[in-house]
Amino acid sequence: MSRKFLGPVLAGVLTFGLSGVALAQSTTTADEGKKAGEATKQAGKDAGDAAEHAGKATAKTAKKTGKVVKKAVTPDTTTALCKDGTVQKGKTKTTACDDHGGKQ
């Protein structure tokens, strides 16, 4: 006789037990979904902050690199037309023509 009742009792326990678990999970799932949404939002903010800092660092590096390249490409001397008609080179136009009567 116990076998006759075991099947329906087991079926009832499984049915009600599973529905209770399903309801508990749906509440937990909603909470987990909310937590996941908040985590995603925070991750987006963190990624934005990181991108901003990376952009600033890149801009600073690019500016510094530009100065280095300009200094490497640009000569340290300049040319000047002097009063005696010659063209001379020097660090400045004034010093280029020191021995040639000054610049025009």
JOTA-V761608 format. One record per residue. N is the residue number from 1. PHI is phi in degrees with one decimal (none if undefined). OMEGA is omega in whole degrees, 0 to 359 (NA if undefined). Layout:
BEGIN
((N PHI OMEGA) (N PHI OMEGA))
END
This chain:
BEGIN
((1 none 181) (2 -65.0 178) (3 -71.4 179) (4 -66.6 181) (5 -89.9 183) (6 -63.5 180) (7 -61.0 180) (8 -65.1 179) (9 -66.0 178) (10 -61.9 178) (11 -63.6 179) (12 -65.2 180) (13 -64.3 179) (14 -64.0 181) (15 -65.4 181) (16 -71.7 179) (17 -65.1 179) (18 -69.0 180) (19 -68.3 177) (20 -64.5 178) (21 -66.7 180) (22 -63.9 178) (23 -67.0 178) (24 -63.8 180) (25 -70.6 181) (26 -65.8 176) (27 -67.8 179) (28 -65.7 179) (29 -63.0 178) (30 -64.5 178) (31 -65.0 179) (32 -64.6 178) (33 -64.2 178) (34 -64.4 178) (35 -62.3 180) (36 -65.4 178) (37 -63.8 178) (38 -65.6 179) (39 -64.7 178) (40 -64.9 179) (41 -61.9 179) (42 -64.7 178) (43 -62.4 177) (44 -63.7 178) (45 -63.8 180) (46 -62.5 178) (47 -65.0 178) (48 -64.1 178) (49 -63.2 179) (50 -62.9 179) (51 -64.9 179) (52 -64.0 180) (53 -65.5 179) (54 -65.1 178) (55 -63.5 178) (56 -64.9 180) (57 -64.7 179) (58 -65.3 180) (59 -63.3 180) (60 -64.1 179) (61 -65.7 180) (62 -63.9 180) (63 -64.4 180) (64 -64.5 179) (65 -62.3 178) (66 -59.9 179) (67 -65.5 180) (68 -65.2 180) (69 -64.5 180) (70 -60.3 180) (71 -65.8 180) (72 -70.3 184) (73 -85.2 183) (74 -79.9 179) (75 -70.6 179) (76 -81.2 182) (77 -118.4 177) (78 -132.3 179) (79 -108.9 181) (80 -143.9 174) (81 -89.3 185) (82 -91.8 182) (83 -65.0 179) (84 -83.2 175) (85 93.2 180) (86 -90.5 175) (87 -108.9 184) (88 -124.4 178) (89 -110.4 176) (90 -168.6 179) (91 -65.9 174) (92 -129.4 180) (93 -64.8 180) (94 -68.0 181) (95 -73.1 178) (96 -65.6 184) (97 -105.4 181) (98 -56.1 183) (99 -93.4 184) (100 -128.7 174) (101 84.8 179) (102 92.2 180) (103 -94.7 180) (104 -79.7 NA))
END
